[in-house]
Amino acid sequence: MEVAENIYRLTQGVTNFYLIGESGKFTLVDAGTPGDWDFFRQSLASLGQLPDLEAVLLTHAHPDHTGFAEQARTDAGAAIWIHEADAEAARTGKAGKNDGHLLPYLAKAQTYRTTVSLARRGALRMIPIKEVSSFADGEVIDVPGHPRAGLAPGHTPGSGVLLLEQRGVLFTGDVIATKNPLTGRPGPQIMPSGLNEDTPEALRSLDRLGGMRADVLLPGHGDPWTGGVAEAVAAAKIAGRS
């Protein structure tokens, strides 16, 4: 689905990942789950552009976002980028410990739907990425689309957003979701504490988005948000932790 000019949302449920097109070349934002590779190849082939996937930018190091990144590196020759604070986790496949537990969510049907969907596509463990490049907070990354990285830790130490300044589009990864993957609650919000390394920091990090200008927010979970950054941040603060 084209969600903005030359920006495509790809999803097989639960997790979104996105293609940015520029002058016939592409950058992928996040890499879904390991089992999404064939779906991704089919989607990209429909555009006739598989040889022109230049880079994969990861919003953070979790297996439902790093997904098939290593396969994209080896099979498509794409460079893999992630914030320097999550680079070691991406290379080793070992994420940090969350500050909450999943037990409180077991009464929610959405928790089972999410778990089953991710398990079927191999996202219960992270596949190590043998070679990664790292970017820093505020850096404009030299890949198609030229997004500016913004660090917003809490979900993971290197969790962040990617801003297309000229297009008014912000990829929020798991800094802001529009659907809670464990409870099903809709609307802008941080991720549930059962999936965060530091939930209080995730809430504080919402203030880091305050100066960013974008009309369209593209989250890792849920539908696009077209109400702007300020409104999304305000709604996420009201929603609080879950």
LINCORKA-V144544 format. One record per pair of residues at least 24 apart in sequence whose ideal C-beta (glycine too) atoms are under 6 Angstrom apart, sorted by the first residue. I is the first residue (numbers start at 1). J is the second residue. D is the distance in whole Angstrom. If there is no record, write none. Layout:
I;J;D, I;J;D
//
This chain:
3;224;5, 4;169;5, 4;216;6, 10;43;6, 12;36;6, 12;39;6, 13;117;5, 14;114;5, 14;117;5, 14;181;6, 15;64;5, 16;220;6, 18;218;6, 20;145;4, 22;144;4, 22;145;5, 25;52;5, 25;54;5, 25;144;4, 26;52;6, 26;53;5, 26;144;6, 27;55;5, 27;143;5, 27;144;5, 27;145;5, 28;56;5, 29;57;5, 29;171;5, 30;59;6, 30;65;4, 31;56;5, 31;66;6, 31;67;4, 31;68;5, 31;69;4, 32;67;4, 33;64;5, 33;67;5, 33;121;4, 33;122;6, 33;123;4, 34;67;5, 34;68;5, 34;122;4, 34;127;6, 35;121;3, 35;122;5, 36;67;6, 36;68;6, 37;68;4, 37;71;5, 53;78;5, 54;143;6, 54;144;6, 55;79;5, 55;143;4, 56;80;5, 57;81;5, 58;82;4, 59;173;3, 60;86;6, 60;156;4, 60;158;6, 60;159;4, 60;173;6, 61;86;4, 61;89;4, 61;90;4, 61;95;6, 61;156;6, 63;123;5, 63;125;6, 63;126;4, 64;118;6, 64;123;4, 66;90;6, 66;126;6, 69;129;5, 70;127;5, 70;129;5, 79;133;6, 80;129;5, 80;132;5, 81;133;5, 81;135;6, 82;132;6, 83;158;4, 83;160;5, 84;134;4, 85;157;4, 85;158;3, 86;156;6, 86;158;3, 87;132;5, 87;134;4, 90;129;5, 90;132;5, 91;132;6, 92;128;6, 93;126;4, 93;128;4, 96;197;5, 98;196;6, 98;197;6, 99;198;6, 99;199;6, 100;193;3, 100;194;4, 101;194;6, 102;194;5, 105;182;4, 105;194;6, 108;183;5, 110;183;6, 110;184;4, 111;182;5, 114;181;5, 152;205;4, 152;208;5, 153;201;6, 153;205;6, 154;196;6, 154;198;5, 154;201;4, 154;202;3, 154;205;5, 155;191;5, 155;196;5, 155;202;5, 156;197;6, 163;212;6, 168;214;5, 168;215;5, 169;214;6, 169;216;5, 170;214;4, 170;217;5, 171;218;5, 172;217;5, 172;219;5, 173;220;5, 174;220;5, 176;219;6, 176;232;6, 176;236;5, 177;219;5, 177;221;4, 177;222;5, 178;219;5, 178;222;3, 178;223;6, 178;225;5, 179;221;5, 179;222;3, 180;242;6, 181;221;5, 183;242;6, 187;235;6, 188;232;4, 188;235;4, 188;236;5, 189;236;5, 189;239;4, 190;236;6, 192;242;5, 193;241;6, 199;241;5, 206;233;5, 206;236;6, 206;237;6, 209;233;5
//
